[in-house]
Amino acid sequence: MTTTTLAVLVPLLPFLGSVAGLLLGRTAPGFVRPLAVLPTLTSLVLAALVAMRQGGGAAVDSATELTPTGSVPIELALHIDGFAALVAVLVGLVASCVQIYSTGYLRDDPRYPSYAALVSLFTSAMLLVVYSGDLIVLLVGWEVMGICSYFLVGHYWETSEARAASLKAFLVTKLGDVPFLIGLFALATDAGSFRITRILGTVASGSLDHPTLIALLLLAGVAGKSAQFPLHTWLPDAMAGPTPVSALIHAATMVAAGVYFIARLLPVFEASQAAMVVLAVMAAVTMAGSALAALAQDDIKRVLAYSTIGQLGYMTGALAVGDRGAAVFHLLSHGAFKALLFLAAGVIIHAAGTNSLAAMSRMRNLRDRVPDAYWTMTVALLALAAIPPFSGFFSKEAVLGVAEHVVTGHTEHAPAAAGWIVLVAGLVTAVLTAAYATRLWLLAFRGRGTEAPDHGRQPLTMTVVLWVLAAPSLAFGAFAFRLLPDWFDGRDLSPTLTTSVLGTGVALVGGIVTYAAWRHTTALTARVPLGAVAAHPEGDAAQVEAEAIASHEPAYGDIAYAPDPADPGRLLLGPLHRHAAAGFHLDAVYTTVFVRPVRAGASLVRFLDREVVETYVRGAGALPRWLGTAVRRAQTGNVQTYVSALLAGTVVLAVAVVLVATGA
């Protein structure tokens, strides 16, 4: 079987499994779980075979024209280079783990058949994006992921939070997709083709006419899909969906699609210095802002959601300094440990007996109750904090290293300003990342909240998946930085001394300071009853004990927030805490600037439609109605009346004729 045939089967098998699952979900429920797991597992095996055959060498290209367009052709094309081959393996691995995990996590869910089918369709769409060599075909997978996210995030549609979150995810990503679509057509018009290889050839020859405009339009779509500032607000709310969905969206699909798209078309963005600086600023604001927000969240999944936004900022930062190898390296590393973090959080949520949310301020004694989640989440948090020798250290160091090369003038792929922006923001974010990772670990496993009822041991399918993902979270980076350059552009991904010392140093500082703050607040609140929370918004440790009151849940913005009296985040952030907890009120800004004017405009249009247009329509129909009424009254059905009227009319006509003749 040829490599091209294997590559076609990789996205096709999950798609067929999705269709079969939807058709047999009601008539043959016993086949639903095999149809969810086996096609995805087979797709993973085939993706691994494709990667082995591609081997990091020349790209595998194949194309056939879908239909004549009369202008720019649309082709069903494959373009599989080292990036595509490895990202497809990541997608297959995470999707398989999610499907296996879901068989236990949602074993009693009556809507599991539709859920599993949508996850398979989601996986198929992302694999289509990864392997596609034509931008229109890529756009199909891009949009299918959008509609799948709408349904999956709204899986628990009985709750208003899930309904609102699914709608928000769909609308915000569509807001970015409109300019993205315009940018695709502008790019194809300049290049004369939607084929990625021909577009890159056009860029290499310097024939791209509008690089800045095209790059900025495409960045809008990437910001929406990959949750980058300012279109990132949908991702924290998307935590209302099932936890395995969060793992899939955050680790291997949806949010990774935007980063992968820029990596594949990086020369288009490099053709515009302005676009690279804009990308660097977007990455820097996203990194630092999301890390601050993560440090203030109480729900464990919202912490991880903001963490994902920040780590995606590292990836876009690497792209802003012109190194897609470092970006995809971090994408692969992050995919493993972030999937592990979410699935471990799912075990915690499952142990607490809730559907999707778990407030860390209410956690207690979880280390002994969920030992598998404890150990594997510890590994994943160390990888997230970029502590050597865990995988996150090597991939994050690759990003900081290429930024340093730009600053020192060792590469000319990006402006020096972009290098400085990414390097400084990356180091600041490293401190904050270690801080919120340490805070999450302390509150989740050593917290003083109210102990939840014990719901027994978790299904084996859930705990096994955690250990499978723990292996790459621990060891992937140590091997990958030596092997990946052969699969990518050949650029060195080895850690450099300066950024390694700086990055590890600031991460250790962030973790140690957070631990010290936790010990300090714990000592001050030692006499507070278990489960009590503090109402003081500023996090003053001296007032936490005095003002602690049981069962009080102040609302910060739109977030019902129940802070732990020993929460180090409150002490570290101080007055900034309540703003960070509400995502710096960006949703409120959007509501004021966009939502309310649109609603006001809609109200005006409705008023004009009802009071002006409908009044005119009613008036236009009134005269014929009145005439009809008058004529209807003349239709009495009395023959004598009709004859009398006929004779009277005849006399009138006769007299008129006589008068006219006489006058003549």
Buried (B, 14 or more C-beta within 10 A) or exposed (E): EEBBEBBBBBBBBBBBBBBBBBBBBEEEEEBBBEBBBBBBBBBBBBBBBBBEBBEBEEBBBBBEEBEEEEEBBBBBBBBBBBBBBBBBBBBBBBBBBBBBBBBBBBEEBEBBBBBBBBBBBBBBBBBBBBBBBBBBBBBBBBBBBBBBBBBBBBBBEEBEBBBBBBBBBBEBBBBBBEBBBBBBBBBBBBBBBBBBBBBBBBBEEEEBEBBBBBBBBBBBBBBBBBBBBBBBBBBBBBBBBBBBBBBBBBBBBBBBBBBBBBBBBBBBBBBBBEBBBBBBBBBBBBBBBBBBBBBBBBBBBBBBBBBBBBBBBBBBBBBBBBBBBBBBBBBBBBBBBBBBBBBBBBBBBBBBEEBBBBBBBBBBBBBEBBEBBBBBBBBBBBBBBBBBEBBBBBBBBBBBBBBBBBBEEEBEBBBEBBBBBBBBBBBBBBBBBBBBBBBBBBBBBBBBBBBBEEEEEBBEBBBBBBEBBBBBBBBBBBEBBEEBBEBBBEBBBEBBEEBBEBBBEBBBBBBEBBBEBBEBBBEBBEEBEEBBBBEBBBBBBEBBBEBBEEEEEBEBBEBEBBBBBBBBBBBBBEEBBBBBBBBBBBBBEBBEEEEEEEEEEEEEEEEEEEEEEEEEEEEEEEEEEEEEEEEEEEEEEEEEEEEEEEEEEEEEEEEEEEEEEEEE
